[in-house]
Amino acid sequence: MQTEESPISLPPQLPRLLLDWYDAGARVLPWRSDPQPYHVWLSEIMLQQTRVEAATPYFERFLAELPTIADLAAAPEEQLLRLWEGLGYYNRVRNLQKAARLVVEQYGGQLPADFDALLALPGIGRYSAGAIASIAFGIPMPAVDGNVLRVLSRVTESSEPISREETRRGMASALLAILPKDRPGDFNQALMELGATV
């Protein structure tokens, strides 16, 4: 069991090894090809509880009809629900629109390049805020989801239950210590990719 006296530590060579692996064979995904903040945000919300293969056509249709955050904010609910139909968990899209309206009101329609400001938006938790901050804005913040926790548990040989908040916090802290400042988004995506595909 990890304690305050024995914090989790990750191998310092992990970023280089993982980024080399990611560079050699990362999946080509539309939100990776064009990592605009809105695209990254939309993909992160769609990918909650949904496989990449299933979410991709929804992502493309959604952006074709609602290409900007302002369009999302102004969309009638019936259009929104039609675009989301089949993805389930409709609170996700309702929160997406609530957040879009706040972004239009408070930030001129541009997602804020700030972890805490992202975290304050409806439907964005610590994982999503970390993913958006790192991938869209290059802010060195960890993005710790179930896939990442499984990978790090194996790397550290930890038997701590990944469902515990203390485990998530410990892993996030360990990641922060080795997160490459020049490629935080790629590193986070490499961890997610490893957890999802290997």
N, C-alpha and C positions, 0 to 999 in steps of 0.2 A: 504493500500500500504506500502510495506517495504521501509525504507529509510536507509541512512547511519547511522542515529541515532538509528534506531531500526532494527538491523540485524536479520536475520532469526536464530532461535535457535531450535535445535532438542532435544527431551527428552534424557537425558543421559542413561536411561535404554534401549533405542532402540536397541543397538547392542546385548545386552544379550538376550532380548526377540526374536529378529529376528534370531539370531544364534541358539537358542534353537529350534525354529520352523523349521529352515532349516535343522538342524541335524536330526530332527525327520522324515522329509519326502521329502528331496530334490530329484528331478528327477535324475536318474542315466544316465549320458551322457558321451560319449566316451572321450571328451576333459576334463571332470572333473575327470574321472577315471585315466587319465594319463596327468596331466597338464604341459607337456613340453612346453616351450615357443613357438615353431613352431605350436604345436597343438592348443594352446590357440589363437594365432594370426590367424591361418586359420579359426578357428571356429568363431571368432569375425567378420571377414570379410564376411564369408558366412552368418552369422545371420543378417547382415544388410539387411533389406527389405525381410527377409525370415524366415518363422516359423521353430522352432526347429525340428519338425517332418519331414519337407521337406528337411532341410539341412543335417540331420544326415547321410543318405545313400551317399550323395555327399561327405561329409567329409571322410567317410570310403573308398570310391573308390579313392578319390584324394590322400590320404595318402598311399594307396596300390601301386599306380603308382609312386608317388613322395614323398618318405618317408623322405627326408631331404630338408632343405632350398637350398642346392647346387643342388639337383635334380630339384627343382622348378626353380631355376635360369637358368638351362641349358635346360629346356624342350622346344621343338619346339612349336611354337604358335598353330599349329593345334591340338596337344595333349592337350594343355592348354584349348583351346576353347571347345574341345570335352568333357573334364572332367567337364567343367562349364556349358555345354549346359543344359538349363532348369532352371538354377538359375537366368538368366537375369542380367541386369546391368553389362555388360562385362567389363566396366572400372575397376570394382573391381578386377577382375583376372589379368588384364593388370598391374594395380598398384601393385598387389601382387608380380608379377614377377619382375617389376622394383625395388621394395623394396628388394626382395630376391637377386637380382644382386648386389645391394649396400651393403647388409649385408655380402655377400661373399667377395666383394672387401675390405670393410672397417672393418669388424668384424670377419673375418675368418669363416663365415658361421653360426655364433651364434648370435641370437638377442641380442642387448645390454640391460643390466639390468639397464636402465636409462630412466626415463620418457621423458626428453627432446630429447634424441637421438631417442627414438621410435617415438616421435611426428614429427621429421624431415624426417621420411621415407614416401615415396609416399603412399597415401591411408590410412594413420593412422592419425585420428583426436584426439581431446582431450579425447573423450569417449574411443576409442579403446586403446589409449596409457595408460589411467588409468586402463582399464580392464586388459591389458597384464601385466603392471607393478605390479599390485596388485595380480593377480591370479597366474602368472607364476613365479614372483620374490619376492612376499611378501612385495613389496614396498607400504607403506600406502598412496595411491592416490585414490581419488574418481573416480568412473566411472558413469557419469550422462547421461543417455539416456532418451527417452520419457517415458518408463516404470517407471524408477526411479523418474523422475519429477512428474508423476501422483501420485505415492505412497507418496512422500514427501509433495506434495501439500495437500493431505488429512491429513497427520500426523500433519502438521502445520496449517491446515485450511486456507491456503493461496489462495487468488483469483487472484494472479498475473498470467498473461498469460504465460504458459510454453514454448511458442514459442520465448519469448524474451531472448536475450543473458544475460541480467542483472539477470533474474530469474535463469537461469542455473548457472551463476557465484555465485549467492547468495546461492543456494542450495549446490553447490560444496564446498563452503567455510564452510557452516554449517556442512556438512558431514565430512570434514577434521578435525573439532573440536572433533568429537566423534568416528572417525574411529578406531577400535581396532587394535593396533599395531601388535598383535600376529596373527590376522586372517583377514587382510584387504581384501584379495581375496574372502574368504568365505562370509564376510559381504556384499561386492559388489554383489556377486552372489545371496545372499539371498534377497537383495533389488530387483534385476532383476527378480528373481523367483516369488516373491510376486506380482510384477507388471504384470508379464506374465501369472500367473496361478490363481490368486484370483480376 
